[in-house]
Amino acid sequence: MVGVVALLAALLTSGCGTPPELRDAQPGQSARSASPTPTDTAPTTTAPPTGAPTPTASSTPVAVRCPAGPSGQQVTALVRGEDLLPTDAQVRVLTGPLCADDWHYTLLAVTGHEPLQVVSRGSGTAPRLVTAGTDVCTAEVRVISPTGIQTLACDAGSGT
Protein backbone atom coordinates (compact mmCIF):
# COMPACT_ATOMS: atom_id res chain seq x y z
CA MET A 1 0.00 0.00 0.00
CA VAL A 2 2.84 2.39 0.85
CA GLY A 3 4.41 1.69 -2.55
CA VAL A 4 1.15 2.56 -4.33
CA VAL A 5 0.86 5.84 -2.40
CA ALA A 6 4.47 6.74 -3.22
CA LEU A 7 3.93 5.91 -6.90
CA LEU A 8 0.74 7.96 -7.00
CA ALA A 9 2.49 10.93 -5.34
CA ALA A 10 5.36 10.70 -7.83
CA LEU A 11 2.96 10.66 -10.77
CA LEU A 12 0.98 13.64 -9.47
CA THR A 13 4.05 15.81 -8.99
CA SER A 14 5.89 14.78 -12.15
CA GLY A 15 3.92 17.29 -14.29
CA CYS A 16 4.97 20.32 -12.23
CA GLY A 17 7.68 22.65 -13.34
CA THR A 18 8.28 25.57 -15.62
CA PRO A 19 5.45 26.16 -18.11
CA PRO A 20 6.41 25.30 -21.71
CA GLU A 21 6.27 28.92 -22.87
CA LEU A 22 8.97 29.88 -20.33
CA ARG A 23 11.35 27.03 -21.03
CA ASP A 24 14.50 28.19 -22.79
CA ALA A 25 15.12 26.66 -26.18
CA GLN A 26 18.77 25.98 -26.81
CA PRO A 27 19.93 27.54 -30.11
CA GLY A 28 20.89 25.00 -32.73
CA GLN A 29 19.29 22.16 -30.83
CA SER A 30 16.69 20.18 -32.74
CA ALA A 31 13.76 18.39 -31.15
CA ARG A 32 14.55 14.83 -30.10
CA SER A 33 12.40 11.94 -31.18
CA ALA A 34 10.23 10.21 -28.62
CA SER A 35 11.98 6.87 -29.13
CA PRO A 36 15.53 6.57 -27.84
CA THR A 37 18.35 5.86 -30.26
CA PRO A 38 21.78 4.41 -29.49
CA THR A 39 23.30 7.90 -29.75
CA ASP A 40 20.99 9.43 -27.12
CA THR A 41 22.78 10.53 -23.98
CA ALA A 42 21.54 11.62 -20.61
CA PRO A 43 20.16 15.16 -20.65
CA THR A 44 22.37 17.83 -19.21
CA THR A 45 21.21 20.74 -17.15
CA THR A 46 22.39 24.24 -17.84
CA ALA A 47 21.97 27.49 -16.01
CA PRO A 48 19.43 29.90 -17.51
CA PRO A 49 20.96 32.51 -19.80
CA THR A 50 21.87 35.82 -18.26
CA GLY A 51 18.98 38.27 -18.32
CA ALA A 52 16.28 35.57 -18.49
CA PRO A 53 13.49 35.98 -15.94
CA THR A 54 13.96 33.74 -12.95
CA PRO A 55 10.85 32.59 -11.13
CA THR A 56 10.88 33.81 -7.56
CA ALA A 57 8.54 33.58 -4.62
CA SER A 58 7.25 36.96 -3.65
CA SER A 59 7.13 38.43 -0.21
CA THR A 60 4.18 40.59 -1.26
CA PRO A 61 0.99 38.56 -0.75
CA VAL A 62 -1.37 41.48 -1.38
CA ALA A 63 -1.46 44.25 -3.98
CA VAL A 64 -2.14 47.71 -2.54
CA ARG A 65 -2.63 51.23 -3.93
CA CYS A 66 0.59 52.34 -5.55
CA PRO A 67 2.12 55.03 -3.32
CA ALA A 68 4.77 56.00 -5.90
CA GLY A 69 2.77 55.46 -9.07
CA PRO A 70 2.03 54.76 -11.78
CA SER A 71 -1.19 56.71 -12.02
CA GLY A 72 -4.27 55.52 -13.87
CA GLN A 73 -3.50 58.08 -16.57
CA GLN A 74 0.01 56.68 -17.00
CA VAL A 75 -1.35 53.14 -17.40
CA THR A 76 -3.95 54.36 -19.91
CA ALA A 77 -1.23 56.18 -21.87
CA LEU A 78 0.93 53.04 -21.75
CA VAL A 79 -1.86 50.93 -23.27
CA ARG A 80 -2.67 53.61 -25.87
CA GLY A 81 1.03 53.81 -26.75
CA GLU A 82 1.00 50.11 -27.59
CA ASP A 83 -1.98 50.67 -29.95
CA LEU A 84 -4.19 48.41 -27.84
CA LEU A 85 -6.99 50.97 -27.67
CA PRO A 86 -8.71 52.93 -30.41
CA THR A 87 -7.57 56.55 -30.26
CA ASP A 88 -11.13 57.76 -29.69
CA ALA A 89 -11.98 55.16 -26.99
CA GLN A 90 -13.25 56.57 -23.73
CA VAL A 91 -11.37 54.96 -20.85
CA ARG A 92 -11.81 55.20 -17.11
CA VAL A 93 -9.98 53.43 -14.31
CA LEU A 94 -12.17 50.93 -12.44
CA THR A 95 -9.50 49.43 -10.17
CA GLY A 96 -5.96 50.47 -9.36
CA PRO A 97 -3.30 50.76 -10.19
CA LEU A 98 -2.53 48.29 -7.41
CA CYS A 99 1.09 47.41 -6.69
CA ALA A 100 3.05 44.47 -5.32
CA ASP A 101 6.80 44.92 -5.44
CA ASP A 102 7.47 46.63 -8.81
CA TRP A 103 4.42 45.06 -10.52
CA HIS A 104 1.13 46.90 -11.17
CA TYR A 105 -2.42 45.75 -11.89
CA THR A 106 -5.09 48.05 -13.33
CA LEU A 107 -8.62 47.40 -14.54
CA LEU A 108 -9.89 49.84 -17.17
CA ALA A 109 -13.44 50.41 -18.39
CA VAL A 110 -13.43 50.98 -22.15
CA THR A 111 -16.69 52.31 -23.57
CA GLY A 112 -18.24 49.77 -25.93
CA HIS A 113 -15.81 47.00 -24.93
CA GLU A 114 -15.20 44.53 -22.12
CA PRO A 115 -13.09 45.73 -19.18
CA LEU A 116 -9.39 45.73 -20.01
CA GLN A 117 -6.98 44.27 -17.47
CA VAL A 118 -3.45 45.67 -17.56
CA VAL A 119 -0.34 44.26 -15.90
CA SER A 120 2.72 46.47 -15.97
CA ARG A 121 6.05 46.47 -14.24
CA GLY A 122 8.86 48.84 -13.34
CA SER A 123 9.16 52.18 -11.65
CA GLY A 124 6.03 54.20 -11.06
CA THR A 125 7.32 56.92 -13.34
CA ALA A 126 8.33 54.62 -16.22
CA PRO A 127 6.23 51.45 -16.22
CA ARG A 128 6.50 48.93 -19.04
CA LEU A 129 3.61 46.84 -20.28
CA VAL A 130 3.73 43.15 -19.39
CA THR A 131 0.31 42.22 -20.80
CA ALA A 132 -3.16 43.63 -21.36
CA GLY A 133 -6.47 42.10 -22.31
CA THR A 134 -9.48 40.29 -20.94
CA ASP A 135 -7.30 37.41 -19.67
CA VAL A 136 -3.91 38.51 -18.38
CA CYS A 137 -2.97 35.31 -16.56
CA THR A 138 0.01 34.60 -18.83
CA ALA A 139 2.90 32.30 -17.96
CA GLU A 140 5.03 35.30 -16.98
CA VAL A 141 2.33 36.60 -14.64
CA ARG A 142 1.65 33.12 -13.17
CA VAL A 143 5.28 32.29 -12.54
CA ILE A 144 7.21 35.51 -11.93
CA SER A 145 4.81 38.14 -10.59
CA PRO A 146 4.22 38.65 -6.88
CA THR A 147 1.37 36.75 -5.24
CA GLY A 148 -0.77 39.89 -4.96
CA ILE A 149 -0.64 40.43 -8.74
CA GLN A 150 -1.20 36.72 -9.47
CA THR A 151 -4.31 36.79 -7.30
CA LEU A 152 -5.76 39.78 -9.15
CA ALA A 153 -4.78 38.64 -12.64
CA CYS A 154 -5.38 34.90 -12.36
CA ASP A 155 -7.74 34.15 -9.50
CA ALA A 156 -10.18 37.04 -9.67
CA GLY A 157 -11.25 36.42 -13.30
CA SER A 158 -12.44 39.91 -14.18
CA GLY A 159 -10.15 41.54 -11.62
CA THR A 160 -13.03 42.86 -9.52
C-alpha positions as CSV (number, residue, x, y, z in Angstrom):
1,M,0.0,0.0,0.0
2,V,2.8,2.4,0.8
3,G,4.4,1.7,-2.5
4,V,1.1,2.6,-4.3
5,V,0.9,5.8,-2.4
6,A,4.5,6.7,-3.2
7,L,3.9,5.9,-6.9
8,L,0.7,8.0,-7.0
9,A,2.5,10.9,-5.3
10,A,5.4,10.7,-7.8
11,L,3.0,10.7,-10.8
12,L,1.0,13.6,-9.5
13,T,4.0,15.8,-9.0
14,S,5.9,14.8,-12.2
15,G,3.9,17.3,-14.3
16,C,5.0,20.3,-12.2
17,G,7.7,22.7,-13.3
18,T,8.3,25.6,-15.6
19,P,5.4,26.2,-18.1
20,P,6.4,25.3,-21.7
21,E,6.3,28.9,-22.9
22,L,9.0,29.9,-20.3
23,R,11.3,27.0,-21.0
24,D,14.5,28.2,-22.8
25,A,15.1,26.7,-26.2
26,Q,18.8,26.0,-26.8
27,P,19.9,27.5,-30.1
28,G,20.9,25.0,-32.7
29,Q,19.3,22.2,-30.8
30,S,16.7,20.2,-32.7
31,A,13.8,18.4,-31.2
32,R,14.6,14.8,-30.1
33,S,12.4,11.9,-31.2
34,A,10.2,10.2,-28.6
35,S,12.0,6.9,-29.1
36,P,15.5,6.6,-27.8
37,T,18.4,5.9,-30.3
38,P,21.8,4.4,-29.5
39,T,23.3,7.9,-29.7
40,D,21.0,9.4,-27.1
41,T,22.8,10.5,-24.0
42,A,21.5,11.6,-20.6
43,P,20.2,15.2,-20.6
44,T,22.4,17.8,-19.2
45,T,21.2,20.7,-17.2
46,T,22.4,24.2,-17.8
47,A,22.0,27.5,-16.0
48,P,19.4,29.9,-17.5
49,P,21.0,32.5,-19.8
50,T,21.9,35.8,-18.3
51,G,19.0,38.3,-18.3
52,A,16.3,35.6,-18.5
53,P,13.5,36.0,-15.9
54,T,14.0,33.7,-12.9
55,P,10.8,32.6,-11.1
56,T,10.9,33.8,-7.6
57,A,8.5,33.6,-4.6
58,S,7.3,37.0,-3.7
59,S,7.1,38.4,-0.2
60,T,4.2,40.6,-1.3
61,P,1.0,38.6,-0.7
62,V,-1.4,41.5,-1.4
63,A,-1.5,44.2,-4.0
64,V,-2.1,47.7,-2.5
65,R,-2.6,51.2,-3.9
66,C,0.6,52.3,-5.5
67,P,2.1,55.0,-3.3
68,A,4.8,56.0,-5.9
69,G,2.8,55.5,-9.1
70,P,2.0,54.8,-11.8
71,S,-1.2,56.7,-12.0
72,G,-4.3,55.5,-13.9
73,Q,-3.5,58.1,-16.6
74,Q,0.0,56.7,-17.0
75,V,-1.4,53.1,-17.4
76,T,-3.9,54.4,-19.9
77,A,-1.2,56.2,-21.9
78,L,0.9,53.0,-21.8
79,V,-1.9,50.9,-23.3
80,R,-2.7,53.6,-25.9
81,G,1.0,53.8,-26.8
82,E,1.0,50.1,-27.6
83,D,-2.0,50.7,-30.0
84,L,-4.2,48.4,-27.8
85,L,-7.0,51.0,-27.7
86,P,-8.7,52.9,-30.4
87,T,-7.6,56.5,-30.3
88,D,-11.1,57.8,-29.7
89,A,-12.0,55.2,-27.0
90,Q,-13.2,56.6,-23.7
91,V,-11.4,55.0,-20.8
92,R,-11.8,55.2,-17.1
93,V,-10.0,53.4,-14.3
94,L,-12.2,50.9,-12.4
95,T,-9.5,49.4,-10.2
96,G,-6.0,50.5,-9.4
97,P,-3.3,50.8,-10.2
98,L,-2.5,48.3,-7.4
99,C,1.1,47.4,-6.7
100,A,3.1,44.5,-5.3
101,D,6.8,44.9,-5.4
102,D,7.5,46.6,-8.8
103,W,4.4,45.1,-10.5
104,H,1.1,46.9,-11.2
105,Y,-2.4,45.7,-11.9
106,T,-5.1,48.0,-13.3
107,L,-8.6,47.4,-14.5
108,L,-9.9,49.8,-17.2
109,A,-13.4,50.4,-18.4
110,V,-13.4,51.0,-22.1
111,T,-16.7,52.3,-23.6
112,G,-18.2,49.8,-25.9
113,H,-15.8,47.0,-24.9
114,E,-15.2,44.5,-22.1
115,P,-13.1,45.7,-19.2
116,L,-9.4,45.7,-20.0
117,Q,-7.0,44.3,-17.5
118,V,-3.4,45.7,-17.6
119,V,-0.3,44.3,-15.9
120,S,2.7,46.5,-16.0
121,R,6.1,46.5,-14.2
122,G,8.9,48.8,-13.3
123,S,9.2,52.2,-11.7
124,G,6.0,54.2,-11.1
125,T,7.3,56.9,-13.3
126,A,8.3,54.6,-16.2
127,P,6.2,51.4,-16.2
128,R,6.5,48.9,-19.0
129,L,3.6,46.8,-20.3
130,V,3.7,43.1,-19.4
131,T,0.3,42.2,-20.8
132,A,-3.2,43.6,-21.4
133,G,-6.5,42.1,-22.3
134,T,-9.5,40.3,-20.9
135,D,-7.3,37.4,-19.7
136,V,-3.9,38.5,-18.4
137,C,-3.0,35.3,-16.6
138,T,0.0,34.6,-18.8
139,A,2.9,32.3,-18.0
140,E,5.0,35.3,-17.0
141,V,2.3,36.6,-14.6
142,R,1.6,33.1,-13.2
143,V,5.3,32.3,-12.5
144,I,7.2,35.5,-11.9
145,S,4.8,38.1,-10.6
146,P,4.2,38.7,-6.9
147,T,1.4,36.7,-5.2
148,G,-0.8,39.9,-5.0
149,I,-0.6,40.4,-8.7
150,Q,-1.2,36.7,-9.5
151,T,-4.3,36.8,-7.3
152,L,-5.8,39.8,-9.2
153,A,-4.8,38.6,-12.6
154,C,-5.4,34.9,-12.4
155,D,-7.7,34.1,-9.5
156,A,-10.2,37.0,-9.7
157,G,-11.2,36.4,-13.3
158,S,-12.4,39.9,-14.2
159,G,-10.2,41.5,-11.6
160,T,-13.0,42.9,-9.5
